[in-house]
Amino acid sequence: MKKRIKLVFGILLVFAVSYVLSLNFIVPIVLSSLLAYLDTSRSLSLRPKYKSLYPLLLFVLALSASICFVDYRSGLFIPFSVMPMLLTILFGDLMLSLLFTVGFSIILMFLGDNTVTLGVLALVSGVTSILLVFHARKREVILRAGFFVGLVQLACFYTLERFHFPGWKEYLWIFLNGIISGVITLPLLMFFEYLFKVITNMSLLELSDTRDNPLLREMILNAPGTYHHSLVVGNLAEAAAEAIGANALLARVGSYYHDIGKVAKAGYFIENQLTQDNTHEALAPSMSKLVVMNHVKEGIDLARKYKINPAIIDFISQHHGTSLVYYFYRRALEESDLEHEIKEEVFRYPGPRPQTKETAIVLLADSVEAASRSIKEPSPANMEELVHKIVNNKFIDGQLDDCDLTLRDLETISKTFIRILGGIYHARVTYPEDTASEDRDKKSTEESSRHHGKDKKSRS
């Protein structure tokens, strides 16, 4: 009921603002329709705080278009492909970007008497730009897309207006319109990334660059074992996310940072211990538990200190969920007496549990990779049993209750983990010993020793 009241209030607000600004009646109708679709559609993977950004962008663009639009020629100065490129890159939702492009095209068609051409131009250039920047991983792709959009706009404009014989200036501007749209999109993209904390494929790749990232470099130098563990988890998570249609790049980069808190006390984690001596043997289980569990809090603090995007911090806080620190819990039970009751809740991570598919995949990949190191005989059968056991345990423990992974997704993820781990721990061929080369080496050693003895005699 509250959602419906908010929706009605939002639609009334759109109509009121449009009336005050004297916008064309089609503007509030299109905006209200899209707003209602956003609010009721269950197929859209939008975070709630981003839902308001879509109609806001469209409203600002419609307002600017209405102000700029004086006659047919002034409409050619509207950057048609800025909004489609921004929405596609920021949120990666192809269908919604197409819907808003259609909405903007309809608005343009009703701004004046002879604007069918502008509506078609906005639709064609918008669809073209969406397809060109979808899944883009480099910022220069935007400029390249702007150039090709300009060519498409030029061809479309010529097809629609060849009988009206517009001047060469109109043709020149409609081509430059696409290029300028790409140039405008770049700073606007960085502005929205900063303002709304949206993470894009481009910012993800920048976060994965170890050369310019001091936080990852610190982990490489101070916790090399953890860094290697994170790389393997990243490979597992990326393959699994791609297999179920989740954001594979986000899963991989999130894996790089999920254990960043271990940098503070790297020596207390087994993957960074160079000797056979375990530091935790000298500590009480309750103290060891605090040290191990604290790497989540340390990681969140480090990420905030280096201003890492909140979407990556989610991997740090959720990659253990509310799981039990089983090893130290068992040690505490073995060492305790009947007078001191050991509560299981004390040995559980504070959470939260994974909220998205990507964070849930990293939780599973982290557990599977860590457990795979303890297998004495990593045969395919043993590896398959291990993966299924861990995934089932996490499911039964309720760690996957807050994310939208299905049972089919879990089966696909398990198969992917088994395939990747099978490649890592594959059996190696035992090569036959080269006895001939050993005999030659032995003979050459004896000859050199005899020559050395003769040299000593001659010198004496």
Steps between C-alpha positions, in 0.01 A plus 500: 500500500782740587667433165180587314461823697860595419443418132184713482675784680794477258273509196309803636831673568615439141178650362520799736863581413428457128205739528705762687781477240248507214627175350314315227226273640672192356798550735316418829307218331818323381682565829208371706472186287869422542486578872208258542686233303810544716298465816302191398746301289660204678731408213728801545814451705502854641610603844224703670714812539569507124137483388453875540800570279336374180201737492724778635737467204216485253323796659812717494561408136137564406512836677823604328361383166182705552702810588740462206226411256389813319468368147598197294865605461552562870392140566809377318712641783349255752758226588279200425729219618625642833222352715499153335877470543489618861223261601660204324847553649383592850255215549558250219126445454445468126122478505447800725741715297302413186171589672624840607641564154157432353345731761739783416437451128124533557553819699708650219238411240240709686711809566407677177328476164767332288691281745445148370854512367636592844309215664635248250853641537479472880375142474757382244796674664388384845471134401834518315681656795350245744626208292845658461563571870324196652757314717765762409813465716705798381408867501633556149218275378263791572688733264514230234127441543436873460681501164300204365176646636580818304536295180171318568322829570638645178373204296161508675465877454585474131244222452222699672579847364645441154188642333508820708858586399632632834820702494846351552514654848215276616682191369823609667333567832304174507831314458673711767198443727602135549865585572404776744258261674791263568715788630218619730432149630854450639496773770131436576579133555772579753266748672222243541748230606620728779160643596299176511793263578410289197767252396554439128713256301750782446538582869522127578797459266664804659455338842664178378815676378774408748740757356298805603318351797687541831263272690558200274873572492505495879334157498751368242794613717369422850262209441610318182323178597172685542551672167551166323192361677300803381612447141381139502170600665466766229542241225242272661252781563534652153439166325203418724343846461533482124340154500183622675478841331621713793755784479822303449734801511348625825539153655866480395597847627299451819699182560825696481389715796296257709793407730679837494462525879754219548775749410486644853593166665620291206710262713193367682359346182630164383554597136755764606693284750835402350586245773313197631441673835140618536471831689160402640641205694621744766163679519173407665219410255300808606798727421571326168136541409517874564814539286354302209155658509647848532640485144151589374486821705863581413419452132199733513706768677784469246261516206334814636837655568600450135150608384410170336152484346225372738416221252848353564472553877191276487729210403720566803212513748295215352754241381465301825139590571416371848705182456646312794877514560485123535866417572530726803148414615598131512823587683304701755264208557791258548683728744198613701367343818138450598497823702554720195240465228625577147238685298501442128380858428821642646702315235292626205590792272280808553378502137302614314433198282553544124239729347582450130590212271856626464574523874344156554720351227810647665393353837478155341820540297692617808393196703560254216849635420608496864371145554656369178848573639449249781416203275779242513393329177335760270345247264196601288268291720634652824482852355140450388401367841668795672329764284153350542553462875600866547222639280239284677629601843482870418149453364383306807667752733286776345788701358328526160154597628533873424615473139302388196705196400284207389570130547580479130752785545664312788533188289655701216738672743605164647574356156704807411703479822570130438616571145732788602646315800551194282719714276697635797558163669528289186709182502849534359678251276793318663786535255751207468847570631763575240769250613724576202526867592570405862785272388643780284482742793669248728775431246568869442521555877756221538709634212501849642609367839789306338613808309480700820721240675762511220509881517568485873790253447656709223481815716660317793 
